[in-house]
Amino acid sequence: MPETDVSGALGTPAPTDAGAFQRRADAYQALLDRLRSRAEAVAQGGGPKRIEREHRRGKLTARERIAALLDDPEAFHELGRFA
């Protein structure tokens, strides 16, 4: 990781090449990967079988209904995905 300019900041920058820093960075990255994986699973809305069932009934999933209402899907940010 490149060091950032911390001019005006208190103290000195952490040595990013230290073993302890790398272990913490790796552990943090693993947590982020796990979070993203879970978020993708939640976004499936019950999985493919549930989505298929809704479509057989002539219905859209909640996320499909929301997507149909949006003018710009890129501007939409879901809150409480894990609620």
mmCIF file of the N, C-alpha and C atoms, coordinates in Angstrom:
data_MODEL
# 
_entry.id   MODEL 
# 
loop_
_atom_site.group_PDB 
_atom_site.id 
_atom_site.type_symbol 
_atom_site.label_atom_id 
_atom_site.label_alt_id 
_atom_site.label_comp_id 
_atom_site.label_asym_id 
_atom_site.label_entity_id 
_atom_site.label_seq_id 
_atom_site.pdbx_PDB_ins_code 
_atom_site.Cartn_x 
_atom_site.Cartn_y 
_atom_site.Cartn_z 
_atom_site.occupancy 
_atom_site.B_iso_or_equiv 
_atom_site.pdbx_formal_charge 
_atom_site.auth_seq_id 
_atom_site.auth_comp_id 
_atom_site.auth_asym_id 
_atom_site.auth_atom_id 
_atom_site.pdbx_PDB_model_num 
ATOM 1   N N  . MET A 1 1  ? 0.848   -1.179  0.000   1.00 0.00 ? 1  MET A N  1 
ATOM 2   C CA . MET A 1 1  ? 0.000   0.000   0.000   1.00 0.00 ? 1  MET A CA 1 
ATOM 3   C C  . MET A 1 1  ? 0.890   1.237   0.000   1.00 0.00 ? 1  MET A C  1 
ATOM 4   N N  . PRO A 1 2  ? 0.547   2.211   -0.804  1.00 0.00 ? 2  PRO A N  1 
ATOM 5   C CA . PRO A 1 2  ? 1.363   3.426   -0.811  1.00 0.00 ? 2  PRO A CA 1 
ATOM 6   C C  . PRO A 1 2  ? 1.106   4.255   0.433   1.00 0.00 ? 2  PRO A C  1 
ATOM 7   N N  . GLU A 1 3  ? 2.128   4.916   0.893   1.00 0.00 ? 3  GLU A N  1 
ATOM 8   C CA . GLU A 1 3  ? 1.965   5.791   2.046   1.00 0.00 ? 3  GLU A CA 1 
ATOM 9   C C  . GLU A 1 3  ? 1.298   7.076   1.594   1.00 0.00 ? 3  GLU A C  1 
ATOM 10  N N  . THR A 1 4  ? 0.468   7.625   2.458   1.00 0.00 ? 4  THR A N  1 
ATOM 11  C CA . THR A 1 4  ? -0.217  8.867   2.123   1.00 0.00 ? 4  THR A CA 1 
ATOM 12  C C  . THR A 1 4  ? 0.479   10.029  2.806   1.00 0.00 ? 4  THR A C  1 
ATOM 13  N N  . ASP A 1 5  ? 0.306   11.186  2.245   1.00 0.00 ? 5  ASP A N  1 
ATOM 14  C CA . ASP A 1 5  ? 0.892   12.398  2.818   1.00 0.00 ? 5  ASP A CA 1 
ATOM 15  C C  . ASP A 1 5  ? 0.057   12.805  4.017   1.00 0.00 ? 5  ASP A C  1 
ATOM 16  N N  . VAL A 1 6  ? 0.672   12.881  5.169   1.00 0.00 ? 6  VAL A N  1 
ATOM 17  C CA . VAL A 1 6  ? -0.048  13.245  6.385   1.00 0.00 ? 6  VAL A CA 1 
ATOM 18  C C  . VAL A 1 6  ? 0.440   14.576  6.936   1.00 0.00 ? 6  VAL A C  1 
ATOM 19  N N  . SER A 1 7  ? 0.866   15.459  6.068   1.00 0.00 ? 7  SER A N  1 
ATOM 20  C CA . SER A 1 7  ? 1.360   16.744  6.541   1.00 0.00 ? 7  SER A CA 1 
ATOM 21  C C  . SER A 1 7  ? 0.273   17.450  7.333   1.00 0.00 ? 7  SER A C  1 
ATOM 22  N N  . GLY A 1 8  ? 0.654   17.917  8.489   1.00 0.00 ? 8  GLY A N  1 
ATOM 23  C CA . GLY A 1 8  ? -0.292  18.587  9.363   1.00 0.00 ? 8  GLY A CA 1 
ATOM 24  C C  . GLY A 1 8  ? -0.986  17.644  10.322  1.00 0.00 ? 8  GLY A C  1 
ATOM 25  N N  . ALA A 1 9  ? -0.825  16.343  10.136  1.00 0.00 ? 9  ALA A N  1 
ATOM 26  C CA . ALA A 1 9  ? -1.453  15.372  11.032  1.00 0.00 ? 9  ALA A CA 1 
ATOM 27  C C  . ALA A 1 9  ? -0.568  15.155  12.249  1.00 0.00 ? 9  ALA A C  1 
ATOM 28  N N  . LEU A 1 10 ? -1.164  14.713  13.320  1.00 0.00 ? 10 LEU A N  1 
ATOM 29  C CA . LEU A 1 10 ? -0.410  14.422  14.524  1.00 0.00 ? 10 LEU A CA 1 
ATOM 30  C C  . LEU A 1 10 ? 0.319   13.092  14.387  1.00 0.00 ? 10 LEU A C  1 
ATOM 31  N N  . GLY A 1 11 ? 1.485   12.981  14.973  1.00 0.00 ? 11 GLY A N  1 
ATOM 32  C CA . GLY A 1 11 ? 2.205   11.714  14.967  1.00 0.00 ? 11 GLY A CA 1 
ATOM 33  C C  . GLY A 1 11 ? 2.856   11.418  13.637  1.00 0.00 ? 11 GLY A C  1 
ATOM 34  N N  . THR A 1 12 ? 3.192   10.161  13.471  1.00 0.00 ? 12 THR A N  1 
ATOM 35  C CA . THR A 1 12 ? 3.832   9.718   12.232  1.00 0.00 ? 12 THR A CA 1 
ATOM 36  C C  . THR A 1 12 ? 2.979   8.629   11.603  1.00 0.00 ? 12 THR A C  1 
ATOM 37  N N  . PRO A 1 13 ? 3.112   8.452   10.312  1.00 0.00 ? 13 PRO A N  1 
ATOM 38  C CA . PRO A 1 13 ? 2.315   7.411   9.660   1.00 0.00 ? 13 PRO A CA 1 
ATOM 39  C C  . PRO A 1 13 ? 2.742   6.021   10.129  1.00 0.00 ? 13 PRO A C  1 
ATOM 40  N N  . ALA A 1 14 ? 1.788   5.097   10.155  1.00 0.00 ? 14 ALA A N  1 
ATOM 41  C CA . ALA A 1 14 ? 2.082   3.719   10.541  1.00 0.00 ? 14 ALA A CA 1 
ATOM 42  C C  . ALA A 1 14 ? 2.931   3.066   9.459   1.00 0.00 ? 14 ALA A C  1 
ATOM 43  N N  . PRO A 1 15 ? 3.885   2.243   9.849   1.00 0.00 ? 15 PRO A N  1 
ATOM 44  C CA . PRO A 1 15 ? 4.703   1.557   8.846   1.00 0.00 ? 15 PRO A CA 1 
ATOM 45  C C  . PRO A 1 15 ? 3.876   0.444   8.192   1.00 0.00 ? 15 PRO A C  1 
ATOM 46  N N  . THR A 1 16 ? 3.477   0.673   6.945   1.00 0.00 ? 16 THR A N  1 
ATOM 47  C CA . THR A 1 16 ? 2.604   -0.282  6.267   1.00 0.00 ? 16 THR A CA 1 
ATOM 48  C C  . THR A 1 16 ? 3.326   -1.552  5.839   1.00 0.00 ? 16 THR A C  1 
ATOM 49  N N  . ASP A 1 17 ? 4.640   -1.573  5.959   1.00 0.00 ? 17 ASP A N  1 
ATOM 50  C CA . ASP A 1 17 ? 5.371   -2.774  5.585   1.00 0.00 ? 17 ASP A CA 1 
ATOM 51  C C  . ASP A 1 17 ? 5.632   -3.680  6.787   1.00 0.00 ? 17 ASP A C  1 
ATOM 52  N N  . ALA A 1 18 ? 5.176   -3.301  7.975   1.00 0.00 ? 18 ALA A N  1 
ATOM 53  C CA . ALA A 1 18 ? 5.360   -4.112  9.183   1.00 0.00 ? 18 ALA A CA 1 
ATOM 54  C C  . ALA A 1 18 ? 4.461   -5.350  9.113   1.00 0.00 ? 18 ALA A C  1 
ATOM 55  N N  . GLY A 1 19 ? 4.953   -6.454  9.657   1.00 0.00 ? 19 GLY A N  1 
ATOM 56  C CA . GLY A 1 19 ? 4.206   -7.703  9.628   1.00 0.00 ? 19 GLY A CA 1 
ATOM 57  C C  . GLY A 1 19 ? 2.861   -7.605  10.325  1.00 0.00 ? 19 GLY A C  1 
ATOM 58  N N  . ALA A 1 20 ? 2.813   -6.935  11.474  1.00 0.00 ? 20 ALA A N  1 
ATOM 59  C CA . ALA A 1 20 ? 1.562   -6.803  12.222  1.00 0.00 ? 20 ALA A CA 1 
ATOM 60  C C  . ALA A 1 20 ? 0.538   -6.016  11.405  1.00 0.00 ? 20 ALA A C  1 
ATOM 61  N N  . PHE A 1 21 ? 0.988   -4.977  10.729  1.00 0.00 ? 21 PHE A N  1 
ATOM 62  C CA . PHE A 1 21 ? 0.088   -4.182  9.893   1.00 0.00 ? 21 PHE A CA 1 
ATOM 63  C C  . PHE A 1 21 ? -0.479  -5.051  8.776   1.00 0.00 ? 21 PHE A C  1 
ATOM 64  N N  . GLN A 1 22 ? 0.365   -5.826  8.134   1.00 0.00 ? 22 GLN A N  1 
ATOM 65  C CA . GLN A 1 22 ? -0.076  -6.677  7.032   1.00 0.00 ? 22 GLN A CA 1 
ATOM 66  C C  . GLN A 1 22 ? -1.085  -7.732  7.515   1.00 0.00 ? 22 GLN A C  1 
ATOM 67  N N  . ARG A 1 23 ? -0.858  -8.305  8.687   1.00 0.00 ? 23 ARG A N  1 
ATOM 68  C CA . ARG A 1 23 ? -1.796  -9.300  9.221   1.00 0.00 ? 23 ARG A CA 1 
ATOM 69  C C  . ARG A 1 23 ? -3.159  -8.666  9.495   1.00 0.00 ? 23 ARG A C  1 
ATOM 70  N N  . ARG A 1 24 ? -3.144  -7.468  10.081  1.00 0.00 ? 24 ARG A N  1 
ATOM 71  C CA . ARG A 1 24 ? -4.415  -6.776  10.341  1.00 0.00 ? 24 ARG A CA 1 
ATOM 72  C C  . ARG A 1 24 ? -5.099  -6.395  9.034   1.00 0.00 ? 24 ARG A C  1 
ATOM 73  N N  . ALA A 1 25 ? -4.318  -5.938  8.067   1.00 0.00 ? 25 ALA A N  1 
ATOM 74  C CA . ALA A 1 25 ? -4.889  -5.569  6.766   1.00 0.00 ? 25 ALA A CA 1 
ATOM 75  C C  . ALA A 1 25 ? -5.500  -6.786  6.082   1.00 0.00 ? 25 ALA A C  1 
ATOM 76  N N  . ASP A 1 26 ? -4.831  -7.932  6.161   1.00 0.00 ? 26 ASP A N  1 
ATOM 77  C CA . ASP A 1 26 ? -5.360  -9.160  5.558   1.00 0.00 ? 26 ASP A CA 1 
ATOM 78  C C  . ASP A 1 26 ? -6.640  -9.608  6.256   1.00 0.00 ? 26 ASP A C  1 
ATOM 79  N N  . ALA A 1 27 ? -6.652  -9.520  7.594   1.00 0.00 ? 27 ALA A N  1 
ATOM 80  C CA . ALA A 1 27 ? -7.842  -9.908  8.352   1.00 0.00 ? 27 ALA A CA 1 
ATOM 81  C C  . ALA A 1 27 ? -9.011  -8.983  8.018   1.00 0.00 ? 27 ALA A C  1 
ATOM 82  N N  . TYR A 1 28 ? -8.732  -7.687  7.899   1.00 0.00 ? 28 TYR A N  1 
ATOM 83  C CA . TYR A 1 28 ? -9.770  -6.720  7.555   1.00 0.00 ? 28 TYR A CA 1 
ATOM 84  C C  . TYR A 1 28 ? -10.308 -6.991  6.151   1.00 0.00 ? 28 TYR A C  1 
ATOM 85  N N  . GLN A 1 29 ? -9.414  -7.305  5.214   1.00 0.00 ? 29 GLN A N  1 
ATOM 86  C CA . GLN A 1 29 ? -9.848  -7.600  3.851   1.00 0.00 ? 29 GLN A CA 1 
ATOM 87  C C  . GLN A 1 29 ? -10.729 -8.842  3.823   1.00 0.00 ? 29 GLN A C  1 
ATOM 88  N N  . ALA A 1 30 ? -10.382 -9.851  4.621   1.00 0.00 ? 30 ALA A N  1 
ATOM 89  C CA . ALA A 1 30 ? -11.199 -11.065 4.695   1.00 0.00 ? 30 ALA A CA 1 
ATOM 90  C C  . ALA A 1 30 ? -12.596 -10.732 5.231   1.00 0.00 ? 30 ALA A C  1 
ATOM 91  N N  . LEU A 1 31 ? -12.676 -9.855  6.224   1.00 0.00 ? 31 LEU A N  1 
ATOM 92  C CA . LEU A 1 31 ? -13.980 -9.431  6.746   1.00 0.00 ? 31 LEU A CA 1 
ATOM 93  C C  . LEU A 1 31 ? -14.796 -8.694  5.685   1.00 0.00 ? 31 LEU A C  1 
ATOM 94  N N  . LEU A 1 32 ? -14.137 -7.818  4.927   1.00 0.00 ? 32 LEU A N  1 
ATOM 95  C CA . LEU A 1 32 ? -14.835 -7.090  3.864   1.00 0.00 ? 32 LEU A CA 1 
ATOM 96  C C  . LEU A 1 32 ? -15.344 -8.046  2.791   1.00 0.00 ? 32 LEU A C  1 
ATOM 97  N N  . ASP A 1 33 ? -14.526 -9.040  2.431   1.00 0.00 ? 33 ASP A N  1 
ATOM 98  C CA . ASP A 1 33 ? -14.949 -10.028 1.437   1.00 0.00 ? 33 ASP A CA 1 
ATOM 99  C C  . ASP A 1 33 ? -16.165 -10.807 1.924   1.00 0.00 ? 33 ASP A C  1 
ATOM 100 N N  . ARG A 1 34 ? -16.155 -11.171 3.213   1.00 0.00 ? 34 ARG A N  1 
ATOM 101 C CA . ARG A 1 34 ? -17.276 -11.904 3.805   1.00 0.00 ? 34 ARG A CA 1 
ATOM 102 C C  . ARG A 1 34 ? -18.537 -11.042 3.811   1.00 0.00 ? 34 ARG A C  1 
ATOM 103 N N  . LEU A 1 35 ? -18.396 -9.773  4.147   1.00 0.00 ? 35 LEU A N  1 
ATOM 104 C CA . LEU A 1 35 ? -19.535 -8.851  4.148   1.00 0.00 ? 35 LEU A CA 1 
ATOM 105 C C  . LEU A 1 35 ? -20.120 -8.715  2.746   1.00 0.00 ? 35 LEU A C  1 
ATOM 106 N N  . ARG A 1 36 ? -19.259 -8.536  1.755   1.00 0.00 ? 36 ARG A N  1 
ATOM 107 C CA . ARG A 1 36 ? -19.743 -8.409  0.369   1.00 0.00 ? 36 ARG A CA 1 
ATOM 108 C C  . ARG A 1 36 ? -20.450 -9.678  -0.087  1.00 0.00 ? 36 ARG A C  1 
ATOM 109 N N  . SER A 1 37 ? -19.910 -10.824 0.288   1.00 0.00 ? 37 SER A N  1 
ATOM 110 C CA . SER A 1 37 ? -20.520 -12.099 -0.080  1.00 0.00 ? 37 SER A CA 1 
ATOM 111 C C  . SER A 1 37 ? -21.909 -12.231 0.538   1.00 0.00 ? 37 SER A C  1 
ATOM 112 N N  . ARG A 1 38 ? -22.025 -11.874 1.799   1.00 0.00 ? 38 ARG A N  1 
ATOM 113 C CA . ARG A 1 38 ? -23.333 -11.940 2.478   1.00 0.00 ? 38 ARG A CA 1 
ATOM 114 C C  . ARG A 1 38 ? -24.309 -10.937 1.880   1.00 0.00 ? 38 ARG A C  1 
ATOM 115 N N  . ALA A 1 39 ? -23.818 -9.754  1.531   1.00 0.00 ? 39 ALA A N  1 
ATOM 116 C CA . ALA A 1 39 ? -24.688 -8.734  0.930   1.00 0.00 ? 39 ALA A CA 1 
ATOM 117 C C  . ALA A 1 39 ? -25.223 -9.225  -0.411  1.00 0.00 ? 39 ALA A C  1 
ATOM 118 N N  . GLU A 1 40 ? -24.398 -9.906  -1.191  1.00 0.00 ? 40 GLU A N  1 
ATOM 119 C CA . GLU A 1 40 ? -24.858 -10.453 -2.471  1.00 0.00 ? 40 GLU A CA 1 
ATOM 120 C C  . GLU A 1 40 ? -25.906 -11.532 -2.250  1.00 0.00 ? 40 GLU A C  1 
ATOM 121 N N  . ALA A 1 41 ? -25.702 -12.367 -1.228  1.00 0.00 ? 41 ALA A N  1 
ATOM 122 C CA . ALA A 1 41 ? -26.674 -13.422 -0.931  1.00 0.00 ? 41 ALA A CA 1 
ATOM 123 C C  . ALA A 1 41 ? -28.011 -12.818 -0.508  1.00 0.00 ? 41 ALA A C  1 
ATOM 124 N N  . VAL A 1 42 ? -27.974 -11.771 0.301   1.00 0.00 ? 42 VAL A N  1 
ATOM 125 C CA . VAL A 1 42 ? -29.202 -11.110 0.748   1.00 0.00 ? 42 VAL A CA 1 
ATOM 126 C C  . VAL A 1 42 ? -29.909 -10.460 -0.439  1.00 0.00 ? 42 VAL A C  1 
ATOM 127 N N  . ALA A 1 43 ? -29.141 -9.908  -1.361  1.00 0.00 ? 43 ALA A N  1 
ATOM 128 C CA . ALA A 1 43 ? -29.718 -9.239  -2.524  1.00 0.00 ? 43 ALA A CA 1 
ATOM 129 C C  . ALA A 1 43 ? -30.478 -10.215 -3.423  1.00 0.00 ? 43 ALA A C  1 
ATOM 130 N N  . GLN A 1 44 ? -30.191 -11.501 -3.297  1.00 0.00 ? 44 GLN A N  1 
ATOM 131 C CA . GLN A 1 44 ? -30.911 -12.497 -4.090  1.00 0.00 ? 44 GLN A CA 1 
ATOM 132 C C  . GLN A 1 44 ? -32.366 -12.624 -3.652  1.00 0.00 ? 44 GLN A C  1 
ATOM 133 N N  . GLY A 1 45 ? -32.676 -12.147 -2.478  1.00 0.00 ? 45 GLY A N  1 
ATOM 134 C CA . GLY A 1 45 ? -34.066 -12.115 -2.032  1.00 0.00 ? 45 GLY A CA 1 
ATOM 135 C C  . GLY A 1 45 ? -34.711 -13.481 -1.856  1.00 0.00 ? 45 GLY A C  1 
ATOM 136 N N  . GLY A 1 46 ? -34.019 -14.399 -1.242  1.00 0.00 ? 46 GLY A N  1 
ATOM 137 C CA . GLY A 1 46 ? -34.583 -15.725 -1.011  1.00 0.00 ? 46 GLY A CA 1 
ATOM 138 C C  . GLY A 1 46 ? -34.047 -16.782 -1.950  1.00 0.00 ? 46 GLY A C  1 
ATOM 139 N N  . GLY A 1 47 ? -33.250 -16.374 -2.901  1.00 0.00 ? 47 GLY A N  1 
ATOM 140 C CA . GLY A 1 47 ? -32.623 -17.325 -3.810  1.00 0.00 ? 47 GLY A CA 1 
ATOM 141 C C  . GLY A 1 47 ? -33.411 -17.557 -5.084  1.00 0.00 ? 47 GLY A C  1 
ATOM 142 N N  . PRO A 1 48 ? -32.809 -18.305 -5.993  1.00 0.00 ? 48 PRO A N  1 
ATOM 143 C CA . PRO A 1 48 ? -33.419 -18.525 -7.309  1.00 0.00 ? 48 PRO A CA 1 
ATOM 144 C C  . PRO A 1 48 ? -34.786 -19.220 -7.245  1.00 0.00 ? 48 PRO A C  1 
ATOM 145 N N  . LYS A 1 49 ? -34.956 -20.159 -6.314  1.00 0.00 ? 49 LYS A N  1 
ATOM 146 C CA . LYS A 1 49 ? -36.249 -20.856 -6.219  1.00 0.00 ? 49 LYS A CA 1 
ATOM 147 C C  . LYS A 1 49 ? -37.366 -19.894 -5.834  1.00 0.00 ? 49 LYS A C  1 
ATOM 148 N N  . ARG A 1 50 ? -37.066 -19.007 -4.913  1.00 0.00 ? 50 ARG A N  1 
ATOM 149 C CA . ARG A 1 50 ? -38.078 -18.031 -4.468  1.00 0.00 ? 50 ARG A CA 1 
ATOM 150 C C  . ARG A 1 50 ? -38.420 -17.061 -5.597  1.00 0.00 ? 50 ARG A C  1 
ATOM 151 N N  . ILE A 1 51 ? -37.406 -16.611 -6.314  1.00 0.00 ? 51 ILE A N  1 
ATOM 152 C CA . ILE A 1 51 ? -37.634 -15.685 -7.434  1.00 0.00 ? 51 ILE A CA 1 
ATOM 153 C C  . ILE A 1 51 ? -38.468 -16.372 -8.509  1.00 0.00 ? 51 ILE A C  1 
ATOM 154 N N  . GLU A 1 52 ? -38.130 -17.620 -8.817  1.00 0.00 ? 52 GLU A N  1 
ATOM 155 C CA . GLU A 1 52 ? -38.889 -18.400 -9.814  1.00 0.00 ? 52 GLU A CA 1 
ATOM 156 C C  . GLU A 1 52 ? -40.354 -18.535 -9.394  1.00 0.00 ? 52 GLU A C  1 
ATOM 157 N N  . ARG A 1 53 ? -40.574 -18.801 -8.108  1.00 0.00 ? 53 ARG A N  1 
ATOM 158 C CA . ARG A 1 53 ? -41.930 -18.947 -7.592  1.00 0.00 ? 53 ARG A CA 1 
ATOM 159 C C  . ARG A 1 53 ? -42.733 -17.659 -7.772  1.00 0.00 ? 53 ARG A C  1 
ATOM 160 N N  . GLU A 1 54 ? -42.107 -16.526 -7.458  1.00 0.00 ? 54 GLU A N  1 
ATOM 161 C CA . GLU A 1 54 ? -42.794 -15.236 -7.634  1.00 0.00 ? 54 GLU A CA 1 
ATOM 162 C C  . GLU A 1 54 ? -43.129 -15.001 -9.104  1.00 0.00 ? 54 GLU A C  1 
ATOM 163 N N  . HIS A 1 55 ? -42.212 -15.323 -9.987  1.00 0.00 ? 55 HIS A N  1 
ATOM 164 C CA . HIS A 1 55 ? -42.446 -15.111 -11.422 1.00 0.00 ? 55 HIS A CA 1 
ATOM 165 C C  . HIS A 1 55 ? -43.547 -16.037 -11.940 1.00 0.00 ? 55 HIS A C  1 
ATOM 166 N N  . ARG A 1 56 ? -43.582 -17.287 -11.450 1.00 0.00 ? 56 ARG A N  1 
ATOM 167 C CA . ARG A 1 56 ? -44.661 -18.211 -11.847 1.00 0.00 ? 56 ARG A CA 1 
ATOM 168 C C  . ARG A 1 56 ? -46.027 -17.674 -11.419 1.00 0.00 ? 56 ARG A C  1 
ATOM 169 N N  . ARG A 1 57 ? -46.054 -16.968 -10.314 1.00 0.00 ? 57 ARG A N  1 
ATOM 170 C CA . ARG A 1 57 ? -47.298 -16.387 -9.810  1.00 0.00 ? 57 ARG A CA 1 
ATOM 171 C C  . ARG A 1 57 ? -47.627 -15.063 -10.501 1.00 0.00 ? 57 ARG A C  1 
ATOM 172 N N  . GLY A 1 58 ? -46.769 -14.659 -11.453 1.00 0.00 ? 58 GLY A N  1 
ATOM 173 C CA . GLY A 1 58 ? -47.007 -13.413 -12.178 1.00 0.00 ? 58 GLY A CA 1 
ATOM 174 C C  . GLY A 1 58 ? -46.615 -12.175 -11.403 1.00 0.00 ? 58 GLY A C  1 
ATOM 175 N N  . LYS A 1 59 ? -45.729 -12.353 -10.424 1.00 0.00 ? 59 LYS A N  1 
ATOM 176 C CA . LYS A 1 59 ? -45.314 -11.230 -9.585  1.00 0.00 ? 59 LYS A CA 1 
ATOM 177 C C  . LYS A 1 59 ? -43.835 -10.937 -9.780  1.00 0.00 ? 59 LYS A C  1 
ATOM 178 N N  . LEU A 1 60 ? -43.461 -9.723  -9.415  1.00 0.00 ? 60 LEU A N  1 
ATOM 179 C CA . LEU A 1 60 ? -42.058 -9.329  -9.381  1.00 0.00 ? 60 LEU A CA 1 
ATOM 180 C C  . LEU A 1 60 ? -41.568 -9.371  -7.941  1.00 0.00 ? 60 LEU A C  1 
ATOM 181 N N  . THR A 1 61 ? -40.284 -9.546  -7.769  1.00 0.00 ? 61 THR A N  1 
ATOM 182 C CA . THR A 1 61 ? -39.717 -9.467  -6.421  1.00 0.00 ? 61 THR A CA 1 
ATOM 183 C C  . THR A 1 61 ? -39.698 -8.008  -5.988  1.00 0.00 ? 61 THR A C  1 
ATOM 184 N N  . ALA A 1 62 ? -39.502 -7.789  -4.709  1.00 0.00 ? 62 ALA A N  1 
ATOM 185 C CA . ALA A 1 62 ? -39.464 -6.414  -4.197  1.00 0.00 ? 62 ALA A CA 1 
ATOM 186 C C  . ALA A 1 62 ? -38.383 -5.597  -4.895  1.00 0.00 ? 62 ALA A C  1 
ATOM 187 N N  . ARG A 1 63 ? -37.205 -6.176  -5.058  1.00 0.00 ? 63 ARG A N  1 
ATOM 188 C CA . ARG A 1 63 ? -36.118 -5.445  -5.716  1.00 0.00 ? 63 ARG A CA 1 
ATOM 189 C C  . ARG A 1 63 ? -36.427 -5.172  -7.184  1.00 0.00 ? 63 ARG A C  1 
ATOM 190 N N  . GLU A 1 64 ? -37.120 -6.080  -7.849  1.00 0.00 ? 64 GLU A N  1 
ATOM 191 C CA . GLU A 1 64 ? -37.518 -5.850  -9.242  1.00 0.00 ? 64 GLU A CA 1 
ATOM 192 C C  . GLU A 1 64 ? -38.537 -4.714  -9.326  1.00 0.00 ? 64 GLU A C  1 
ATOM 193 N N  . ARG A 1 65 ? -39.460 -4.660  -8.372  1.00 0.00 ? 65 ARG A N  1 
ATOM 194 C CA . ARG A 1 65 ? -40.455 -3.571  -8.360  1.00 0.00 ? 65 ARG A CA 1 
ATOM 195 C C  . ARG A 1 65 ? -39.771 -2.225  -8.130  1.00 0.00 ? 65 ARG A C  1 
ATOM 196 N N  . ILE A 1 66 ? -38.833 -2.209  -7.199  1.00 0.00 ? 66 ILE A N  1 
ATOM 197 C CA . ILE A 1 66 ? -38.098 -0.961  -6.929  1.00 0.00 ? 66 ILE A CA 1 
ATOM 198 C C  . ILE A 1 66 ? -37.309 -0.537  -8.160  1.00 0.00 ? 66 ILE A C  1 
ATOM 199 N N  . ALA A 1 67 ? -36.630 -1.491  -8.802  1.00 0.00 ? 67 ALA A N  1 
ATOM 200 C CA . ALA A 1 67 ? -35.836 -1.179  -10.001 1.00 0.00 ? 67 ALA A CA 1 
ATOM 201 C C  . ALA A 1 67 ? -36.708 -0.600  -11.106 1.00 0.00 ? 67 ALA A C  1 
ATOM 202 N N  . ALA A 1 68 ? -37.941 -1.084  -11.220 1.00 0.00 ? 68 ALA A N  1 
ATOM 203 C CA . ALA A 1 68 ? -38.851 -0.578  -12.246 1.00 0.00 ? 68 ALA A CA 1 
ATOM 204 C C  . ALA A 1 68 ? -39.275 0.869   -11.974 1.00 0.00 ? 68 ALA A C  1 
ATOM 205 N N  . LEU A 1 69 ? -39.255 1.282   -10.717 1.00 0.00 ? 69 LEU A N  1 
ATOM 206 C CA . LEU A 1 69 ? -39.664 2.641   -10.361 1.00 0.00 ? 69 LEU A CA 1 
ATOM 207 C C  . LEU A 1 69 ? -38.556 3.674   -10.500 1.00 0.00 ? 69 LEU A C  1 
ATOM 208 N N  . LEU A 1 70 ? -37.315 3.222   -10.530 1.00 0.00 ? 70 LEU A N  1 
ATOM 209 C CA . LEU A 1 70 ? -36.185 4.144   -10.502 1.00 0.00 ? 70 LEU A CA 1 
ATOM 210 C C  . LEU A 1 70 ? -35.890 4.728   -11.872 1.00 0.00 ? 70 LEU A C  1 
ATOM 211 N N  . ASP A 1 71 ? -35.615 6.028   -11.900 1.00 0.00 ? 71 ASP A N  1 
ATOM 212 C CA . ASP A 1 71 ? -35.155 6.660   -13.126 1.00 0.00 ? 71 ASP A CA 1 
ATOM 213 C C  . ASP A 1 71 ? -33.680 6.338   -13.358 1.00 0.00 ? 71 ASP A C  1 
ATOM 214 N N  . ASP A 1 72 ? -32.900 6.357   -12.290 1.00 0.00 ? 72 ASP A N  1 
ATOM 215 C CA . ASP A 1 72 ? -31.464 6.091   -12.373 1.00 0.00 ? 72 ASP A CA 1 
ATOM 216 C C  . ASP A 1 72 ? -31.089 5.054   -11.322 1.00 0.00 ? 72 ASP A C  1 
ATOM 217 N N  . PRO A 1 73 ? -31.019 3.781   -11.685 1.00 0.00 ? 73 PRO A N  1 
ATOM 218 C CA . PRO A 1 73 ? -30.687 2.738   -10.701 1.00 0.00 ? 73 PRO A CA 1 
ATOM 219 C C  . PRO A 1 73 ? -29.337 2.954   -10.023 1.00 0.00 ? 73 PRO A C  1 
ATOM 220 N N  . GLU A 1 74 ? -28.412 3.625   -10.683 1.00 0.00 ? 74 GLU A N  1 
ATOM 221 C CA . GLU A 1 74 ? -27.096 3.877   -10.103 1.00 0.00 ? 74 GLU A CA 1 
ATOM 222 C C  . GLU A 1 74 ? -27.178 4.848   -8.924  1.00 0.00 ? 74 GLU A C  1 
ATOM 223 N N  . ALA A 1 75 ? -28.232 5.656   -8.888  1.00 0.00 ? 75 ALA A N  1 
ATOM 224 C CA . ALA A 1 75 ? -28.380 6.645   -7.817  1.00 0.00 ? 75 ALA A CA 1 
ATOM 225 C C  . ALA A 1 75 ? -29.052 6.061   -6.576  1.00 0.00 ? 75 ALA A C  1 
ATOM 226 N N  . PHE A 1 76 ? -29.524 4.823   -6.665  1.00 0.00 ? 76 PHE A N  1 
ATOM 227 C CA . PHE A 1 76 ? -30.226 4.190   -5.554  1.00 0.00 ? 76 PHE A CA 1 
ATOM 228 C C  . PHE A 1 76 ? -29.234 3.504   -4.619  1.00 0.00 ? 76 PHE A C  1 
ATOM 229 N N  . HIS A 1 77 ? -29.379 3.757   -3.324  1.00 0.00 ? 77 HIS A N  1 
ATOM 230 C CA . HIS A 1 77 ? -28.542 3.116   -2.309  1.00 0.00 ? 77 HIS A CA 1 
ATOM 231 C C  . HIS A 1 77 ? -29.466 2.502   -1.261  1.00 0.00 ? 77 HIS A C  1 
ATOM 232 N N  . GLU A 1 78 ? -29.430 1.201   -1.186  1.00 0.00 ? 78 GLU A N  1 
ATOM 233 C CA . GLU A 1 78 ? -30.285 0.490   -0.247  1.00 0.00 ? 78 GLU A CA 1 
ATOM 234 C C  . GLU A 1 78 ? -29.755 0.624   1.177   1.00 0.00 ? 78 GLU A C  1 
ATOM 235 N N  . LEU A 1 79 ? -30.631 0.979   2.092   1.00 0.00 ? 79 LEU A N  1 
ATOM 236 C CA . LEU A 1 79 ? -30.265 1.070   3.503   1.00 0.00 ? 79 LEU A CA 1 
ATOM 237 C C  . LEU A 1 79 ? -30.857 -0.133  4.228   1.00 0.00 ? 79 LEU A C  1 
ATOM 238 N N  . GLY A 1 80 ? -30.160 -0.641  5.188   1.00 0.00 ? 80 GLY A N  1 
ATOM 239 C CA . GLY A 1 80 ? -30.693 -1.733  5.996   1.00 0.00 ? 80 GLY A CA 1 
ATOM 240 C C  . GLY A 1 80 ? -30.787 -3.053  5.271   1.00 0.00 ? 80 GLY A C  1 
ATOM 241 N N  . ARG A 1 81 ? -29.848 -3.334  4.412   1.00 0.00 ? 81 ARG A N  1 
ATOM 242 C CA . ARG A 1 81 ? -29.887 -4.576  3.633   1.00 0.00 ? 81 ARG A CA 1 
ATOM 243 C C  . ARG A 1 81 ? -29.953 -5.811  4.529   1.00 0.00 ? 81 ARG A C  1 
ATOM 244 N N  . PHE A 1 82 ? -29.358 -5.736  5.698   1.00 0.00 ? 82 PHE A N  1 
ATOM 245 C CA . PHE A 1 82 ? -29.314 -6.886  6.579   1.00 0.00 ? 82 PHE A CA 1 
ATOM 246 C C  . PHE A 1 82 ? -30.434 -6.879  7.627   1.00 0.00 ? 82 PHE A C  1 
ATOM 247 N N  . ALA A 1 83 ? -31.306 -5.898  7.562   1.00 0.00 ? 83 ALA A N  1 
ATOM 248 C CA . ALA A 1 83 ? -32.394 -5.800  8.555   1.00 0.00 ? 83 ALA A CA 1 
ATOM 249 C C  . ALA A 1 83 ? -33.439 -6.862  8.318   1.00 0.00 ? 83 ALA A C  1 
# 
